Amino acid sequence: MDLNGRKWINFKKLLRFSRNFFVVILTVFLFLLAVWEFKYLIFETSYFELKKISIEGNYTIEKEKILALSGFKLSENFLKLNYRNAEKRLRAIPKIKDVEIITEGVGEVLIRITERESVLLVLHDRKFYELDAEGYILSASNKNVRVDLPILTGVAMPLTNIGESVRAEIKIKSVINWIVNLAPAFLTNISEICLNGNEIVLITNNGIKIYPGNASNFKNNFELLTIVLERFQKDGMKISYVDMRFNNEVVVKPITN
């Protein structure tokens, strides 16, 4: 092969290399441009902004408090939200039993709250401790702010920090177990619960002592109890105590002068 032939071949190789190199450079450039455009679309435009935050299931916890602890803010980038951290912060609230954060659409978030329900107040060391069915302390106050709940007296609280559970305390556990088997309507007129040994004693708003027996027996004889109390009240008779520990019987001890 003569010199001109070799030069032509080398030129063709160089031309092929130049074309390939140009294709590679162009491909890389287009890829970087696509990445930049994608990043701009995701993080710079308003399409992925957080536009709506919905909260459901909060009955006693303020919406503002939930929003603040979630850390979510309108107009921030929707894809940067950390659901796990937000749920962890919200579960630290004693009154929250569970929380779930879900995406409802582009830019829309739902915070679903499950609150703990108060069932009892325990009066201990001049403070009212609000407990749920699992014995968790939901609040503590020097004043009774929940007049709709019965008050348990005469027991010691082994723990007093909000968020802790006192369910391990046998006496408190027995009262909670007794209460949760009843609908709230059965305890409407009960102002106080105390223990006579291991036996539950109810005290009505009128100061009448009731020995209810087990929750099932109390529930079954509740209507009869109501009739008896109304009859004694109508006759103007004062009651010392009511004994319901016997099946299908309501024994009334009147106050005699």
ZAVOVO-570386 format. One record per residue (C-alpha): x, y negated, z negated; residue number from 0. Coordinates in pm, 1 decimal, always signed. Layout:
BEGIN
REC:X:Y:Z:nr
REC:X:Y:Z:NUM
...
// end
This chain:
BEGIN
REC:X:Y:Z:nr
REC:+0.0:+0.0:+0.0:0
REC:+141.2:-342.2:+102.1:1
REC:+168.9:-643.2:-123.3:2
REC:-145.9:-809.2:+6.0:3
REC:-345.8:-494.9:-66.0:4
REC:-224.7:-477.5:-425.6:5
REC:-306.3:-845.2:-473.4:6
REC:-658.7:-789.1:-344.2:7
REC:-714.1:-500.3:-583.4:8
REC:-581.8:-701.9:-877.0:9
REC:-809.4:-988.7:-778.8:10
REC:-1111.3:-761.5:-772.5:11
REC:-1021.0:-626.6:-1117.7:12
REC:-981.8:-977.3:-1251.5:13
REC:-1311.2:-1079.6:-1097.1:14
REC:-1484.6:-774.3:-1250.9:15
REC:-1329.2:-848.3:-1592.8:16
REC:-1436.6:-1211.4:-1569.1:17
REC:-1792.2:-1110.0:-1489.3:18
REC:-1802.2:-860.7:-1777.3:19
REC:-1651.4:-1112.2:-2015.1:20
REC:-1906.8:-1371.4:-1905.6:21
REC:-2189.5:-1121.7:-1961.3:22
REC:-2057.7:-1042.9:-2310.6:23
REC:-2023.2:-1410.4:-2398.6:24
REC:-2370.1:-1482.8:-2262.1:25
REC:-2519.1:-1188.5:-2454.8:26
REC:-2356.4:-1301.1:-2779.8:27
REC:-2470.9:-1657.0:-2719.6:28
REC:-2829.4:-1549.0:-2652.6:29
REC:-2823.5:-1322.9:-2960.1:30
REC:-2698.8:-1604.9:-3184.4:31
REC:-2957.3:-1835.8:-3031.6:32
REC:-3232.0:-1582.3:-3103.1:33
REC:-3109.9:-1541.8:-3462.8:34
REC:-3107.2:-1918.3:-3508.4:35
REC:-3454.2:-1950.3:-3358.7:36
REC:-3582.8:-1668.3:-3580.9:37
REC:-3426.2:-1824.8:-3889.4:38
REC:-3574.7:-2159.7:-3796.6:39
REC:-3918.1:-2003.9:-3746.1:40
REC:-3901.8:-1817.3:-4077.2:41
REC:-3742.3:-2071.7:-4306.6:42
REC:-3783.9:-2416.4:-4150.0:43
REC:-4132.1:-2426.9:-4002.9:44
REC:-4457.7:-2457.4:-4197.9:45
REC:-4595.3:-2129.2:-4063.8:46
REC:-4457.2:-1928.8:-4356.2:47
REC:-4527.7:-2185.6:-4626.9:48
REC:-4720.6:-2075.2:-4933.9:49
REC:-5061.4:-2229.5:-4873.2:50
REC:-5287.9:-2061.7:-5129.6:51
REC:-5245.6:-1903.5:-5473.8:52
REC:-5550.9:-1723.2:-5612.6:53
REC:-5584.2:-1598.0:-5971.2:54
REC:-5847.1:-1358.1:-6098.8:55
REC:-5911.8:-1175.8:-6424.8:56
REC:-5796.0:-1457.7:-6654.9:57
REC:-6073.7:-1529.5:-6903.3:58
REC:-5882.0:-1681.8:-7193.7:59
REC:-5543.8:-1765.8:-7039.1:60
REC:-5519.9:-2101.2:-6863.8:61
REC:-5462.2:-2095.9:-6488.8:62
REC:-5188.8:-2357.4:-6522.4:63
REC:-4992.2:-2135.1:-6761.5:64
REC:-5010.6:-1840.2:-6522.0:65
REC:-4897.0:-2054.8:-6229.6:66
REC:-4608.6:-2199.5:-6428.1:67
REC:-4481.1:-1857.1:-6539.4:68
REC:-4517.2:-1707.1:-6191.8:69
REC:-4278.8:-1967.8:-6056.5:70
REC:-4481.8:-1993.3:-5735.1:71
REC:-4527.6:-2336.8:-5580.5:72
REC:-4733.6:-2440.8:-5284.3:73
REC:-4536.7:-2529.3:-4968.2:74
REC:-4236.5:-2316.1:-5068.2:75
REC:-4128.5:-2042.7:-4831.5:76
REC:-4368.7:-1752.9:-4863.6:77
REC:-4106.0:-1489.8:-4778.6:78
REC:-3874.7:-1599.0:-5059.5:79
REC:-4125.9:-1516.9:-5336.1:80
REC:-4006.9:-1260.6:-5589.6:81
REC:-4315.9:-1067.9:-5699.9:82
REC:-4131.4:-836.6:-5939.3:83
REC:-3975.0:-1118.9:-6142.0:84
REC:-4304.4:-1307.3:-6151.7:85
REC:-4490.2:-999.6:-6281.9:86
REC:-4221.3:-944.4:-6545.1:87
REC:-4254.7:-1301.3:-6674.4:88
REC:-4633.9:-1278.5:-6686.1:89
REC:-4632.1:-946.5:-6873.3:90
REC:-4439.6:-1123.1:-7150.0:91
REC:-4764.3:-1302.1:-7243.1:92
REC:-4912.6:-1099.5:-7533.4:93
REC:-5269.9:-1134.8:-7404.0:94
REC:-5181.8:-988.4:-7064.3:95
REC:-5213.4:-610.5:-7048.1:96
REC:-5124.1:-576.4:-6680.8:97
REC:-5060.1:-794.0:-6375.9:98
REC:-5047.9:-723.5:-6004.6:99
REC:-4939.4:-968.1:-5734.5:100
REC:-5043.8:-890.8:-5379.3:101
REC:-5029.5:-1059.7:-5039.3:102
REC:-5371.0:-1145.6:-4899.2:103
REC:-5249.7:-1295.9:-4572.7:104
REC:-4971.1:-1508.6:-4430.8:105
REC:-4905.2:-1775.7:-4692.3:106
REC:-5168.2:-1641.8:-4935.2:107
REC:-5100.4:-1470.8:-5269.0:108
REC:-5336.2:-1315.9:-5524.3:109
REC:-5234.4:-1282.8:-5890.8:110
REC:-5462.7:-1023.1:-6050.1:111
REC:-5461.1:-1033.5:-6431.0:112
REC:-5589.6:-771.5:-6676.9:113
REC:-5629.9:-929.9:-7019.3:114
REC:-5624.5:-753.7:-7351.9:115
REC:-5964.0:-773.6:-7522.7:116
REC:-5976.7:-874.4:-7888.7:117
REC:-6171.2:-638.5:-8115.1:118
REC:-6072.5:-736.8:-8467.9:119
REC:-5926.4:-1003.0:-8694.5:120
REC:-5707.0:-897.2:-8985.1:121
REC:-5680.5:-1138.1:-9276.3:122
REC:-5332.8:-1103.5:-9422.9:123
REC:-5132.1:-1349.3:-9628.6:124
REC:-5383.1:-1627.8:-9554.6:125
REC:-5352.2:-1581.3:-9179.1:126
REC:-5593.0:-1437.4:-8925.1:127
REC:-5428.2:-1189.6:-8686.6:128
REC:-5616.5:-1115.6:-8366.6:129
REC:-5581.8:-752.8:-8252.7:130
REC:-5681.6:-563.8:-7941.0:131
REC:-5788.9:-199.2:-7912.0:132
REC:-5426.1:-83.9:-7901.7:133
REC:-5334.1:-276.9:-8213.6:134
REC:-5135.0:-546.8:-8033.8:135
REC:-5119.0:-882.1:-8212.7:136
REC:-5255.3:-1138.6:-7968.7:137
REC:-5247.9:-1445.5:-8190.7:138
REC:-5201.1:-1561.5:-8548.2:139
REC:-5366.4:-1864.4:-8703.9:140
REC:-5432.9:-2022.8:-9040.8:141
REC:-5791.8:-2073.8:-8928.7:142
REC:-6051.3:-1832.0:-8797.0:143
REC:-6084.5:-1934.7:-8433.5:144
REC:-6279.1:-1621.1:-8332.1:145
REC:-6604.6:-1625.3:-8527.8:146
REC:-6742.1:-1358.6:-8293.7:147
REC:-6502.9:-1094.3:-8427.8:148
REC:-6533.1:-896.6:-8753.4:149
REC:-6264.7:-962.9:-9014.9:150
REC:-6076.1:-677.0:-9178.6:151
REC:-5963.7:-755.6:-9531.7:152
REC:-5770.6:-572.0:-9799.8:153
REC:-5499.2:-423.4:-9578.2:154
REC:-5137.4:-523.9:-9529.6:155
REC:-4993.1:-600.2:-9187.6:156
REC:-4669.0:-403.3:-9138.9:157
REC:-4572.6:-634.7:-8851.3:158
REC:-4666.4:-996.7:-8795.8:159
REC:-4491.8:-1098.0:-8472.5:160
REC:-4720.9:-1181.4:-8180.9:161
REC:-4692.6:-915.8:-7910.8:162
REC:-4611.8:-629.6:-8149.3:163
REC:-4846.5:-337.2:-8215.5:164
REC:-4963.2:-236.2:-8564.6:165
REC:-5146.9:+73.7:-8445.5:166
REC:-4905.7:+291.3:-8643.5:167
REC:-5063.2:+156.3:-8963.1:168
REC:-5313.9:+431.1:-9045.9:169
REC:-5579.5:+214.8:-9212.5:170
REC:-5584.7:-46.1:-8938.2:171
REC:-5587.0:+228.6:-8675.3:172
REC:-5889.2:+395.5:-8835.8:173
REC:-6087.9:+70.5:-8833.6:174
REC:-5994.5:-4.8:-8471.2:175
REC:-6095.1:+346.9:-8365.9:176
REC:-6427.7:+299.7:-8543.7:177
REC:-6492.9:-37.2:-8378.7:178
REC:-6405.9:+56.1:-8020.0:179
REC:-6674.3:+325.8:-8022.6:180
REC:-6940.8:+58.9:-8066.6:181
REC:-7075.7:-204.3:-7831.6:182
REC:-7029.0:-564.6:-7953.0:183
REC:-7404.0:-592.0:-8017.6:184
REC:-7373.2:-348.6:-8309.2:185
REC:-7134.3:-584.9:-8488.3:186
REC:-7312.0:-914.5:-8419.8:187
REC:-7422.2:-964.4:-8781.1:188
REC:-7109.2:-816.3:-8940.2:189
REC:-6881.7:-1081.6:-9089.9:190
REC:-6631.5:-862.2:-9271.4:191
REC:-6495.3:-508.6:-9281.2:192
REC:-6315.4:-372.6:-9583.4:193
REC:-6195.7:-32.4:-9699.3:194
REC:-6312.3:+154.1:-10007.2:195
REC:-6023.0:+399.3:-10021.0:196
REC:-6032.9:+538.7:-9667.2:197
REC:-6402.6:+463.2:-9625.8:198
REC:-6520.5:+173.0:-9412.8:199
REC:-6754.9:-81.0:-9571.7:200
REC:-6933.7:-346.5:-9366.2:201
REC:-7046.8:-680.1:-9505.4:202
REC:-7318.2:-866.7:-9317.0:203
REC:-7346.5:-1241.3:-9268.2:204
REC:-7596.6:-1235.4:-9555.9:205
REC:-7348.4:-1062.3:-9787.7:206
REC:-7510.9:-718.4:-9777.5:207
REC:-7275.6:-421.5:-9807.2:208
REC:-7329.3:-136.9:-9563.6:209
REC:-7170.3:+207.9:-9592.4:210
REC:-7200.6:+309.6:-9225.1:211
REC:-7038.2:+653.1:-9223.1:212
REC:-6891.9:+744.7:-8885.5:213
REC:-6945.6:+527.5:-8580.7:214
REC:-7178.2:+777.7:-8413.8:215
REC:-7405.1:+794.5:-8715.5:216
REC:-7410.8:+415.5:-8747.8:217
REC:-7497.3:+380.8:-8379.6:218
REC:-7776.8:+637.1:-8394.5:219
REC:-7934.4:+478.8:-8702.0:220
REC:-7873.1:+117.2:-8605.6:221
REC:-8228.8:+55.4:-8488.3:222
REC:-8366.0:+198.5:-8811.1:223
REC:-8123.2:-19.2:-9009.1:224
REC:-8246.4:-329.1:-8827.5:225
REC:-8609.6:-244.2:-8903.8:226
REC:-8533.4:-181.6:-9272.2:227
REC:-8338.1:-505.3:-9315.7:228
REC:-8610.3:-707.8:-9143.7:229
REC:-8876.9:-545.0:-9363.2:230
REC:-8689.6:-623.0:-9686.6:231
REC:-8623.3:-978.7:-9571.1:232
REC:-8990.6:-1026.1:-9484.6:233
REC:-9091.4:-901.3:-9830.2:234
REC:-8841.5:-1138.6:-9990.5:235
REC:-8642.6:-857.6:-10149.4:236
REC:-8266.6:-886.0:-10195.3:237
REC:-8043.5:-592.1:-10108.7:238
REC:-7738.0:-477.5:-10303.6:239
REC:-7615.2:-226.3:-10043.3:240
REC:-7725.8:+5.1:-9764.3:241
REC:-7599.2:+361.7:-9740.8:242
REC:-7601.3:+523.6:-9394.0:243
REC:-7364.3:+809.4:-9464.6:244
REC:-7645.1:+1063.7:-9451.6:245
REC:-7769.4:+1177.5:-9111.6:246
REC:-8085.0:+1001.6:-8992.7:247
REC:-8131.0:+824.9:-9325.2:248
REC:-8095.1:+463.7:-9434.3:249
REC:-8083.1:+438.3:-9812.1:250
REC:-8135.3:+88.1:-9949.6:251
REC:-8040.1:-22.6:-10299.0:252
REC:-8238.3:-338.3:-10384.0:253
REC:-8126.4:-596.3:-10638.0:254
REC:-8346.7:-578.0:-10942.2:255
REC:-8377.8:-859.5:-11192.9:256
// end
